Amino acid sequence: MAFSFKFFPVKDLIFSIIPTAVSYEGYLNKIPVFYNLYVAIGTGLAISIFLGVLFYLDNIKTYKKSLAEILATGYFMNFTGRLAQLLNGKADIEFLFPGNSVIKLNPENVTVEVGVPISHDSLIKYSDEVKRSCDIVYIREATLSEPYWVRAKYDKGLLTICEYPRTLFALSRYLEKEFSDKDSTEKNSKKIYAYFDKKIEELKIRNSRDIPFGRIRFMQV
């Protein structure tokens, strides 16, 4: 990530690093080799700059982790949570297929496969695979005025909704430097997607009472 002052530890610099540099000067003066005032101050300053760099890198890591966790939370609650409520219901679900054909299915005959990618490359490959193998199907809910669409496969009375976190495509807008070329994108996306996956796992545990895991399956792709 290119240098940015928004990650620069200004507060840490004022309240921790600078006082630390001053205290180092006092400690170092007690060591014979550091009797020279300028050597002692310079050494203390160097140590403090090193600590400042560590703070800076940690702030960047925290930002990336927070960004991934926000996207994971939004994705889980807005899409998976809604589908979980639908599949937990008892009423038939109405699906509108291409050609305006309508099929009503009991929730027991509907499953959801959520592919969680391990990198940007796997996200692209899996999304392409889903687009090739699935139709765009609209779901009609009595509680909503307009239907919403999913990609799904229908075979012998069973419907499989194939889903993946499209929201991850938005990361390239926030992390332009990391996603500037193929090698950089792949390397950095693995770390960030791991944060995303970990947050999804936490949300699954937290909401385990409300999710029909027998019919909503998460898998790494």
N, C-alpha and C positions, 0 to 999 in steps of 0.2 A: 504494500500500500504506500502511495506517495506520502511524503511528509505533510502533516496537517496540524495546524496549531490547535484544532479542537481536541486533539488527543494529547497535547502537551500538558504535562502535570503542573499547571500554574499553582494550584492550591498546595500541592505537595512540595513544590519548589519553595513557596513562601513559608509554610508551616513546618516543614520537615527537612528538606534537603539543605537549605541555607543554614539553619541552626546547626545541622549536623556538620557542615563544613567548618563552622566556627569552633565547634567542640573538638573536631579532629585536630585543629590547629593546636589546641591546648594539650591534647594527649600526645601529639607527635613531638612537641617541644621537649617532652621529658625523655625522648630517645636521642642519644648523642648524635646520630647521623642527621637528625632533623633540627639541630640547634639553630640552623639558619631559618629566619622567619619566613622568607619567601619560599623556601623549599617546603616548609611545613604547610603554609597556606596553599601552595600549588598542589601538593599531594592531597590535602583535604578536599580541594576543589575538584580534582580529578576523580576522587572516590565519589563525590556527590554527583558529578556529571554522569558517572556510571550508574548510580542509583536512579538518576533522572531518566536515563535511557530505559532502564528496566521498568519504571513506572509507565513510560510512554508505550512500550511494547505491550504491557499488561492491559493498558487502556484500549489499545487496538483489538486485542484478543477479546476483551469484554464486550466491545462494540459488536464484533462479528457474532459472538455467541448470543447476545441480546437480540440482534437482528434475526438470526435463525430461529430463536425461540418465539419471537413475536409472530413470524410467518407460520411456524408450526401450530401455535395456539389458534391463530385465525383460521387456518385451514381445517384443523380438527373440529373446532366448534361450529364453523359455518357450513361445512359440508358433511363430514362424518357424523357429527352430532345430529344433524337433521335426518340423515339416512337411518341412523340408529333408532330415532323415534318412529320413523315410518315402518321399519322392520319389526319393531316391538309391538306394533298395533295388530289388531285382529281383522280389520276390514280389508277387503281386496284392494289392491293397488292398480290404478289404471295407467297403462303405458300406451303412448301414441308412437307408432312406428312409421318409417318412411312409407309413403303412399297413403298416409292417413288411416292405416289400419290400427284398430284399437284392441288391446288385449288386457283383460283383467286377471291378475294373479294374486293368489294368497301369499302373504309375506313369507310363509314357509318355503315357497318355491322361488324366492329371490335371494341371491347371494351377492356380496360385494368383495372384490379383490382390489386392495390398495397397494400399488407398487411404490415403495419408498426407495428412491435412487441413492446410490452411494457416491455418485459424482455427476457432474454436468453432462458428461458424455453418455452415461447410462440413462439420465433423464431424457435426453434427446432420442436415444434409441428406443426406450420403452414407450415414449409418447408416440413415436412413429408407428411402432408395432400395434398399439391400441387403436390408432386412427385407421390402420389397414384392416384390422380384424373385427372392428366393432362398428355398429350403426349408431347414429345420433338418435336417441330415444327420449321423448318428453314424458315427464311424470306429472300426473294431475293429482293435486291434493285438495281436499275440500276446504282446508284452512287457508289456501292461497288463491288469489284471483287469477294468477297466471301460472302456467306450467313451467317447470325448469327442466333443462336437458342434462342427460348423462350419455356416456358411451357404453353400449351394452351388447351382449350376444344372447340370442334366444335359441334354445334347442330342446325339443321334446318336452315342452311344458316348463322348462327351467330357464330363468333369466339370470345372467351373470353381468353385473355392472363392473366395468373395469375403470379404475380410477388411479390417478397419480397427482401429486401436489404441483399443479401448474404454477402456483405462487412462487415456486423456486426460480422460475424464469426471471422474476423481478430482481433477483440478486445482482444481476449484471448492471442494473441501473445504479445501485448503491455502491458497488465495488468495481468501478470501471477499470482501475489499474490491475486488479487481480484477474479480471475477465477480459484482458486486452488481447490475448492470443490463446491459441489452443493449449499449449503446454502450461501456461500460467493458470488458465481457467480450470484445467483438470486437477492440477496440484492443489490449488486453493479451495476448490469446490469440495474436495474430499473431506477437508477439515470442517468446513462450514456445514456440509450436509450431515456430518456426524453429530453436530450439535442439534440439528433439526430432528434427526432420527431419535436421539436421546430424549428430546422434549416430547416427541410423539409417544414414546414408551412411558414416560411419566404420566402423560394425560390418559393413556389407556388404563393404567393402574388406578388413577384417581377417579376415572369414570367407569370402572369395570362393572358396576352394578347396573349401568344403563345401556351397555353395549352388548348386543347379541353376537358374541365372538364366534359362535358356531356358524354364523352367516356373514360376518364381516372379518375378512382375513387380511392381515398386514404382512407384506413380504418385501424383503430387500431385492432390488433389481439392479 
